[in-house]
Amino acid sequence: MSDVQRLKEQLQQVSMEAKQAAGGLAGFKLRFTQHSAQVESLIAGTATGVDRDIAEILDAAGKAVEQAAEALEIASAGCKSYADQI
């Protein structure tokens, strides 16, 4: 097997795994958002500094998960595109 063929196979493998990971993160993000909303609902009336902090932390974490899923989708598409070209 040539180096080019091995590279192509590796790119296809990375693309597939990145896409699967992005899908897993999307499912996690949905569950995480639901649980975060419940936490925020339960602490909404108290509005202490710590409560606001945890709400901001949960929001930031949710956004980070979303960004990670998007980055994996981009990586997957990029690897697939490159593999198709070689």
Phi and psi in degrees as GROMACS dihedral restraints (atoms count N, CA, C in turn):
[ dihedral_restraints ]
;  ai    aj    ak    al  type     phi  dphi    fc
    3     4     5     6     1   -77.4    20    10
    4     5     6     7     1   162.1    20    10
    6     7     8     9     1   -61.6    20    10
    7     8     9    10     1   -37.5    20    10
    9    10    11    12     1   -63.8    20    10
   10    11    12    13     1   -43.1    20    10
   12    13    14    15     1   -65.1    20    10
   13    14    15    16     1   -40.7    20    10
   15    16    17    18     1   -64.1    20    10
   16    17    18    19     1   -41.1    20    10
   18    19    20    21     1   -60.8    20    10
   19    20    21    22     1   -45.7    20    10
   21    22    23    24     1   -59.4    20    10
   22    23    24    25     1   -44.5    20    10
   24    25    26    27     1   -64.4    20    10
   25    26    27    28     1   -40.4    20    10
   27    28    29    30     1   -64.3    20    10
   28    29    30    31     1   -42.0    20    10
   30    31    32    33     1   -62.9    20    10
   31    32    33    34     1   -41.5    20    10
   33    34    35    36     1   -64.5    20    10
   34    35    36    37     1   -38.6    20    10
   36    37    38    39     1   -65.9    20    10
   37    38    39    40     1   -46.0    20    10
   39    40    41    42     1   -61.3    20    10
   40    41    42    43     1   -42.9    20    10
   42    43    44    45     1   -58.9    20    10
   43    44    45    46     1   -47.3    20    10
   45    46    47    48     1   -64.1    20    10
   46    47    48    49     1   -45.0    20    10
   48    49    50    51     1   -68.0    20    10
   49    50    51    52     1   -37.2    20    10
   51    52    53    54     1   -65.1    20    10
   52    53    54    55     1   -40.7    20    10
   54    55    56    57     1   -64.9    20    10
   55    56    57    58     1   -42.3    20    10
   57    58    59    60     1   -63.8    20    10
   58    59    60    61     1   -42.2    20    10
   60    61    62    63     1   -64.3    20    10
   61    62    63    64     1   -40.5    20    10
   63    64    65    66     1   -61.9    20    10
   64    65    66    67     1   -41.4    20    10
   66    67    68    69     1   -63.6    20    10
   67    68    69    70     1   -40.5    20    10
   69    70    71    72     1   -63.9    20    10
   70    71    72    73     1   -40.1    20    10
   72    73    74    75     1   -67.7    20    10
   73    74    75    76     1   -34.8    20    10
   75    76    77    78     1   -63.4    20    10
   76    77    78    79     1   -41.5    20    10
   78    79    80    81     1   -65.3    20    10
   79    80    81    82     1   -42.2    20    10
   81    82    83    84     1   -61.7    20    10
   82    83    84    85     1   -42.7    20    10
   84    85    86    87     1   -59.7    20    10
   85    86    87    88     1   -41.6    20    10
   87    88    89    90     1   -61.2    20    10
   88    89    90    91     1   -48.6    20    10
   90    91    92    93     1   -65.3    20    10
   91    92    93    94     1   -41.8    20    10
   93    94    95    96     1   -61.5    20    10
   94    95    96    97     1   -42.9    20    10
   96    97    98    99     1   -63.2    20    10
   97    98    99   100     1   -41.2    20    10
   99   100   101   102     1   -63.0    20    10
  100   101   102   103     1   -46.1    20    10
  102   103   104   105     1   -67.0    20    10
  103   104   105   106     1   -39.2    20    10
  105   106   107   108     1   -63.2    20    10
  106   107   108   109     1   -40.8    20    10
  108   109   110   111     1   -63.3    20    10
  109   110   111   112     1   -38.0    20    10
  111   112   113   114     1   -66.0    20    10
  112   113   114   115     1   -42.8    20    10
  114   115   116   117     1   -61.4    20    10
  115   116   117   118     1   -48.1    20    10
  117   118   119   120     1   -62.8    20    10
  118   119   120   121     1   -35.8    20    10
  120   121   122   123     1   -65.1    20    10
  121   122   123   124     1   -39.4    20    10
  123   124   125   126     1   -71.2    20    10
  124   125   126   127     1   -29.9    20    10
  126   127   128   129     1  -101.2    20    10
  127   128   129   130     1     2.0    20    10
  129   130   131   132     1   -57.5    20    10
  130   131   132   133     1   -39.5    20    10
  132   133   134   135     1   -75.3    20    10
  133   134   135   136     1   -20.3    20    10
  135   136   137   138     1   -83.2    20    10
  136   137   138   139     1   -43.6    20    10
  138   139   140   141     1    48.7    20    10
  139   140   141   142     1    41.2    20    10
  141   142   143   144     1   -80.3    20    10
  142   143   144   145     1   172.5    20    10
  144   145   146   147     1   -61.3    20    10
  145   146   147   148     1   -40.0    20    10
  147   148   149   150     1   -66.2    20    10
  148   149   150   151     1   -39.7    20    10
  150   151   152   153     1   -61.7    20    10
  151   152   153   154     1   -44.5    20    10
  153   154   155   156     1   -64.2    20    10
  154   155   156   157     1   -38.9    20    10
  156   157   158   159     1   -61.3    20    10
  157   158   159   160     1   -46.1    20    10
  159   160   161   162     1   -66.9    20    10
  160   161   162   163     1   -36.3    20    10
  162   163   164   165     1   -62.6    20    10
  163   164   165   166     1   -42.4    20    10
  165   166   167   168     1   -67.0    20    10
  166   167   168   169     1   -39.1    20    10
  168   169   170   171     1   -63.2    20    10
  169   170   171   172     1   -45.7    20    10
  171   172   173   174     1   -63.4    20    10
  172   173   174   175     1   -40.5    20    10
  174   175   176   177     1   -63.8    20    10
  175   176   177   178     1   -45.6    20    10
  177   178   179   180     1   -62.9    20    10
  178   179   180   181     1   -40.4    20    10
  180   181   182   183     1   -64.6    20    10
  181   182   183   184     1   -41.5    20    10
  183   184   185   186     1   -61.1    20    10
  184   185   186   187     1   -42.3    20    10
  186   187   188   189     1   -65.8    20    10
  187   188   189   190     1   -38.2    20    10
  189   190   191   192     1   -65.0    20    10
  190   191   192   193     1   -39.7    20    10
  192   193   194   195     1   -63.8    20    10
  193   194   195   196     1   -43.2    20    10
  195   196   197   198     1   -61.7    20    10
  196   197   198   199     1   -43.1    20    10
  198   199   200   201     1   -65.4    20    10
  199   200   201   202     1   -37.8    20    10
  201   202   203   204     1   -64.6    20    10
  202   203   204   205     1   -42.7    20    10
  204   205   206   207     1   -62.5    20    10
  205   206   207   208     1   -42.5    20    10
  207   208   209   210     1   -63.5    20    10
  208   209   210   211     1   -41.5    20    10
  210   211   212   213     1   -63.3    20    10
  211   212   213   214     1   -39.6    20    10
  213   214   215   216     1   -66.7    20    10
  214   215   216   217     1   -37.8    20    10
  216   217   218   219     1   -63.2    20    10
  217   218   219   220     1   -42.3    20    10
  219   220   221   222     1   -64.5    20    10
  220   221   222   223     1   -44.0    20    10
  222   223   224   225     1   -62.4    20    10
  223   224   225   226     1   -42.3    20    10
  225   226   227   228     1   -60.5    20    10
  226   227   228   229     1   -48.5    20    10
  228   229   230   231     1   -63.6    20    10
  229   230   231   232     1   -40.9    20    10
  231   232   233   234     1   -64.3    20    10
  232   233   234   235     1   -44.1    20    10
  234   235   236   237     1   -64.7    20    10
  235   236   237   238     1   -42.5    20    10
  237   238   239   240     1   -63.4    20    10
  238   239   240   241     1   -44.8    20    10
  240   241   242   243     1   -60.3    20    10
  241   242   243   244     1   -45.3    20    10
  243   244   245   246     1   -65.6    20    10
  244   245   246   247     1   -42.4    20    10
  246   247   248   249     1   -62.2    20    10
  247   248   249   250     1   -36.9    20    10
  249   250   251   252     1   -68.9    20    10
  250   251   252   253     1   -24.6    20    10
  252   253   254   255     1   -85.3    20    10
  253   254   255   256     1   -20.9    20    10
